[in-house]
């Protein structure tokens, strides 16, 4: 799974990426600081089954802290997008192409309105317009890919008759690099004509690149004044909006690394080390103006909602021994798979290993001990043993 982090220059996008991954992407108030996309590992989190079952888990990847499981996901921070990016402005085509494999996007918006479309300092810029222009850039970009794909398919079928289903199948092959499936193409084509390529592309974007809006810089007074406007727009458009302060999240993680605070991403924090007066004031500001006002810095919430709400994924624990909740080496709940809601037990078996899927016999629910059929649909935080022929 790949999560794309997008936004205009100076939106705080790279700071958001650094806060989510503890990476070292270049951050600067100067537009176009990011020349090449940055790739890193972030984490989605949820209450671990170990807490419910009273066991100590041993994660093979990610980590578990205070009963909160953190599972790694891949993030890509693309360079700042500006109006005309789909035509190549500001390395726009290069940056957009870096989003091909993204399953979901987080658009980091400068909610303060203190930077314009190009990331230059200003006052009173409407962040709603920022959301709209980026959508347009993505739609024009996808429309360009759609037109190219249609031309290739039409050339292939030019000299022979073909069914519409064949056309869709071939078009899906051409667009597979954008994570656009045949089923999505069929659904969209039943509502929108291929003659209106822009409307068709817009619907493809909504389905193949769903977006969470991160209303960033919420620690600034101007951002809080704009938040209502953003909330009203996102509610009308059915978008997920999360107030965020990437600067605050990064500051808290750095303080935690130095042992100054005890901090679990997505929650509050507690001062545990010796902090100077300036550090104390900064931490107190974050506590009052961000954490207490909005519940958290919002960065972890963005990742969680992108995966579990927008994509509709669930977390499943595969184990080799359902009674011991362990793998073959005795490690307790070592693995977590993030899978689409509706994934069956057999599909999980194939995700573990193709041979396990081919030799599948049944699943066993570790909580109830019941046998699970191949087509049994899994639920969030299920713990499943896969029985297969040796």
C-alpha positions in Angstrom: 0.0 0.0 0.0 1.2 3.5 -0.9 -0.1 6.7 0.5 0.7 9.9 -1.5 1.3 13.1 0.4 0.4 16.0 -1.9 0.0 19.8 -1.7 1.2 23.1 -3.1 4.6 24.5 -2.2 4.8 25.8 1.4 1.7 24.0 2.5 3.7 22.1 5.1 3.6 19.0 3.1 7.2 17.9 3.6 6.9 18.7 7.3 3.9 16.5 7.4 5.9 13.7 5.7 8.8 14.2 8.2 6.4 14.1 11.1 4.7 10.9 9.8 7.9 9.1 9.0 10.6 10.9 11.1 12.3 11.3 7.8 14.6 14.2 6.7 12.8 15.6 3.7 14.0 19.2 3.0 11.8 21.8 4.5 11.9 25.5 3.5 9.6 28.5 3.2 11.0 28.8 -0.4 8.7 27.2 -3.0 9.9 24.2 -4.9 12.3 23.0 -2.2 11.4 19.4 -3.0 13.0 18.5 -6.3 12.7 14.7 -6.0 9.9 12.8 -4.3 10.7 11.5 -0.8 9.7 8.0 0.1 9.5 6.7 3.7 7.6 4.5 6.1 4.8 5.8 8.3 2.5 3.8 10.6 -1.2 3.3 11.0 -2.4 2.5 14.5 -5.2 0.7 16.3 -5.8 -0.9 19.7 -3.9 -4.2 19.6 -5.5 -7.5 20.3 -2.8 -8.2 22.9 -4.4 -5.7 25.2 -7.8 -7.4 24.9 -6.4 -10.9 25.4 -3.9 -10.1 28.1 -0.8 -11.3 26.2 2.5 -9.6 25.2 2.8 -9.4 21.4 6.1 -9.6 19.5 5.7 -7.6 16.3 7.9 -8.7 13.4 7.3 -5.3 11.7 6.2 -2.0 13.3 5.8 -1.9 17.1 3.3 -2.0 19.9 3.3 0.5 22.7 0.9 0.6 25.6 -1.5 -1.8 23.8 -1.4 0.3 20.6 -0.3 -1.5 17.5 1.6 0.5 14.8 1.7 -1.1 11.4 4.1 0.2 8.7 2.8 1.7 5.4 4.7 3.3 2.6 4.5 7.1 2.1 5.6 9.2 -0.9 5.9 13.0 -0.5 5.8 14.5 -4.0 7.0 18.0 -4.9 4.7 20.9 -4.6 2.0 21.1 -7.2 0.9 24.4 -8.8 -1.7 25.4 -11.3 -0.6 23.9 -14.6 1.3 21.0 -13.1 -0.4 18.6 -15.5 1.2 20.6 -18.3 4.7 20.3 -16.7 4.9 23.5 -14.7 7.2 23.1 -11.7 8.2 19.6 -12.6 4.5 18.8 -12.3 4.3 15.9 -14.7 7.2 14.2 -12.9 5.6 14.7 -9.5 2.2 13.5 -10.7 3.7 10.4 -12.2 5.1 9.6 -8.7 1.5 9.2 -7.6 0.6 6.4 -10.0 0.8 3.6 -7.5 -0.8 5.5 -4.6 -4.0 3.9 -3.2 -5.0 7.0 -1.3 -3.9 10.6 -1.0 -3.4 13.0 1.8 -3.7 16.6 0.6 -1.9 18.9 3.0 -3.6 22.3 2.8 -2.3 25.6 4.2 -5.3 26.3 6.3 -3.8 29.6 7.4 -4.3 31.2 4.0 -0.9 32.8 4.3 0.5 31.4 1.1 -0.9 31.6 -2.5 -1.3 29.0 -5.2 2.5 29.0 -5.8 3.4 28.9 -2.1 4.4 32.6 -2.0 3.6 34.7 1.2 0.2 36.4 1.1 -2.8 37.1 3.3 -6.4 35.9 3.2 -5.9 33.2 0.6 -8.9 30.9 0.5 -7.8 27.3 1.4 -11.0 25.9 -0.2 -9.6 27.1 -3.6 -6.4 25.3 -2.8 -8.3 22.0 -2.4 -10.2 22.6 -5.7 -7.1 23.5 -7.8 -5.3 20.3 -6.8 -8.3 18.2 -7.6 -8.4 19.9 -11.1 -4.7 19.2 -11.6 -5.2 15.5 -10.8 -8.2 15.3 -13.0 -6.5 16.9 -16.0 -3.5 14.5 -15.4 -5.7 11.5 -15.3 -7.7 12.8 -18.4 -4.4 12.9 -20.3 -3.6 9.3 -19.4 -7.2 8.3 -20.2 -7.0 9.8 -23.7 -3.7 8.1 -24.4 -5.1 4.8 -23.3 -8.3 5.2 -25.4 -6.2 6.0 -28.5 -4.1 2.9 -28.0 -7.1 0.6 -27.5 -8.9 2.1 -30.5 -5.8 1.5 -32.7 -5.6 -2.1 -31.6 -9.3 -2.8 -32.4 -9.4 -0.5 -35.5 -9.5 -3.3 -38.1 -12.0 -5.6 -36.3 -15.3 -5.7 -34.5 -15.2 -5.9 -30.8 -17.6 -6.1 -27.8 -17.7 -3.2 -25.3 -16.5 -5.6 -22.6 -13.4 -6.3 -24.6 -12.8 -2.5 -24.9 -13.1 -2.1 -21.2 -10.8 -5.1 -20.5 -8.1 -3.7 -22.7 -8.5 -0.2 -21.3 -8.1 -1.5 -17.8 -4.8 -3.1 -18.9 -3.6 0.3 -20.2 -4.6 2.1 -17.0 -3.5 -0.6 -14.5 -0.4 1.5 -13.7 -2.7 4.1 -12.2 -4.4 1.5 -9.9 -7.6 1.8 -12.0 -9.3 -1.6 -12.2 -11.7 -3.0 -14.7 -14.6 -3.0 -12.2 -14.1 0.7 -11.6 -14.1 1.4 -15.4 -17.3 -0.6 -15.8 -19.0 1.3 -13.0 -18.0 4.8 -14.3 -18.8 3.9 -17.9 -22.3 3.0 -16.8 -22.9 6.6 -15.6 -20.6 8.8 -17.7 -19.9 8.7 -21.5 -16.3 8.4 -22.7 -17.1 11.4 -24.9 -16.8 13.6 -21.7 -13.2 12.6 -20.9 -12.8 15.2 -18.1 -15.9 14.2 -16.2 -14.9 10.5 -16.7 -11.4 11.2 -15.4 -12.8 13.1 -12.4 -14.9 10.1 -11.4 -11.9 7.8 -11.9 -9.8 10.0 -9.6 -12.5 10.0 -6.9 -12.6 6.2 -7.0 -8.9 5.3 -7.6 -7.2 8.2 -5.7 -9.6 9.0 -2.8 -8.3 11.9 -0.6 -8.1 12.9 3.0 -7.7 16.7 3.5 -5.2 17.7 6.2 -6.0 21.3 7.2 -2.5 22.1 8.3 -0.9 24.9 10.4 -4.0 24.7 12.7 -1.8 26.1 15.5 -2.1 29.5 13.7 -4.9 31.9 14.5 -5.6 32.4 10.8 -6.0 28.7 10.2 -8.6 28.3 12.9 -10.6 31.2 11.4 -10.5 29.3 8.0 -11.4 25.9 9.5 -15.1 26.4 9.5 -15.0 27.3 5.8 -13.0 24.1 5.0 -15.3 22.0 7.2 -18.4 23.3 5.4 -16.9 22.6 2.0 -15.7 19.1 2.9 -19.0 18.2 4.4 -20.8 19.3 1.2 -18.4 17.3 -1.0 -18.3 14.2 1.3 -14.6 14.6 2.0 -12.7 13.6 5.1 -11.1 16.6 6.8 -8.6 16.5 9.7 -7.2 19.6 11.4 -3.5 19.1 11.7 -0.3 20.7 12.9 2.6 18.9 11.3 5.1 21.2 13.1 3.6 20.3 16.5 3.8 16.5 15.7 7.4 16.8 14.6 8.3 18.7 17.7 6.6 16.2 20.0 8.3 13.2 18.3 11.7 14.9 18.6 11.1 15.7 22.3 10.1 12.1 22.8 13.3 10.9 21.1 15.3 13.0 23.6 13.4 11.5 26.6 11.8 14.8 27.4 8.2 13.6 27.1 6.3 10.4 27.0 4.3 10.5 23.8 2.2 8.1 21.8 1.4 9.4 18.3 -2.3 10.4 18.1 -2.6 11.0 21.8 -1.6 13.6 24.4 1.8 13.7 26.1 3.4 13.9 29.5 6.6 15.8 30.4 9.1 13.3 32.0 12.5 14.9 31.5 14.2 18.1 32.4 13.0 20.8 30.0 14.2 24.4 29.7 11.9 27.4 30.0 11.6 27.9 26.2 10.9 24.2 25.7 8.3 24.2 28.5 6.5 27.2 26.8 6.6 25.5 23.4 5.2 22.2 24.8 2.5 24.1 26.8 1.5 25.9 23.6 1.1 22.6 21.7 -0.8 21.1 24.6 -3.3 24.0 24.9 -3.6 25.2 21.3 -3.4 21.9 19.5 -3.9 18.8 21.6 -6.6 20.0 24.0 -8.3 22.0 21.3 -8.4 19.3 18.5 -7.6 16.1 20.4 -4.2 15.5 18.8 -1.9 17.0 16.2 -3.9 15.2 13.6 -1.0 13.6 11.7 -1.7 10.1 13.0 -5.4 10.6 12.5 -4.9 11.4 8.9 -3.0 8.2 8.3 -5.5 6.1 10.2 -8.5 7.5 8.5 -6.9 7.3 5.1 -6.4 3.5 5.5 -9.3 2.4 7.7 -12.0 4.8 6.7 -11.3 6.1 3.2 -9.8 2.9 1.8 -11.9 0.7 4.1 -9.1 -1.6 5.1 -9.0 -3.9 8.2 -6.2 -5.3 10.2 -5.9 -9.1 10.5 -3.5 -11.3 12.5 -2.5 -14.5 10.8 -1.0 -17.1 13.2 0.3 -20.7 12.9 -1.0 -21.8 16.2 -4.5 -20.4 17.2 -4.4 -21.7 20.8 -1.1 -20.1 21.5 -1.7 -17.0 19.2 1.8 -17.6 17.8 3.8 -18.4 14.7 5.9 -21.5 14.3 8.7 -20.0 16.3 6.5 -19.2 19.3 6.3 -15.4 18.7 2.9 -14.1 19.9 0.9 -12.1 17.3 4.0 -11.3 15.3 2.2 -10.3 12.0 -0.6 -8.0 11.0 -1.9 -7.8 7.5 -3.8 -4.7 6.2 -6.4 -6.0 3.8 -9.6 -4.6 2.1 -12.8 -5.1 4.0 -14.5 -8.2 2.7 -11.3 -10.2 2.3 -12.0 -13.9 2.7 -10.0 -16.5 4.6 -8.8 -18.1 1.4 -7.7 -14.7 0.1 -5.8 -14.1 3.3 -4.1 -17.5 2.8 -2.9 -16.4 -0.7 -1.6 -13.2 0.7 0.5 -15.1 3.2 1.9 -17.4 0.5 0.6 -18.7 -2.8 1.3 -22.3 -1.8 -0.7 -21.9 1.4 -3.6 -20.6 -0.7 -3.4 -23.5 -3.1 -3.3 -26.1 -0.3 -5.9 -24.3 1.8 -8.2 -26.5 3.9 -9.9 -24.1 6.3 -9.3 -21.3 8.8 -9.6 -21.4 12.6 -10.9 -18.4 14.6 -8.4 -18.0 17.5 -11.0 -16.4 19.8 -13.8 -19.0 19.3 -11.9 -22.0 18.0 -14.5 -22.3 15.2 -13.6 -23.6 11.7 -13.9 -20.9 9.0 -14.8 -21.7 5.5 -12.8 -20.4 2.5 -15.4 -17.7 1.7 -15.8 -16.5 5.3 -15.3 -12.7 5.3 -12.8 -11.5 7.9 -13.4 -8.7 10.4 -11.1 -6.1 11.9 -8.6 -7.5 14.3 -9.6 -11.2 13.6 -6.9 -13.7 14.6 -6.8 -16.6 12.2 -4.9 -19.8 11.8 -4.8 -21.1 8.2 -4.9 -24.9 8.0 -3.4 -26.3 4.8 -2.2 -29.6 3.3 1.4 -30.2 4.0 
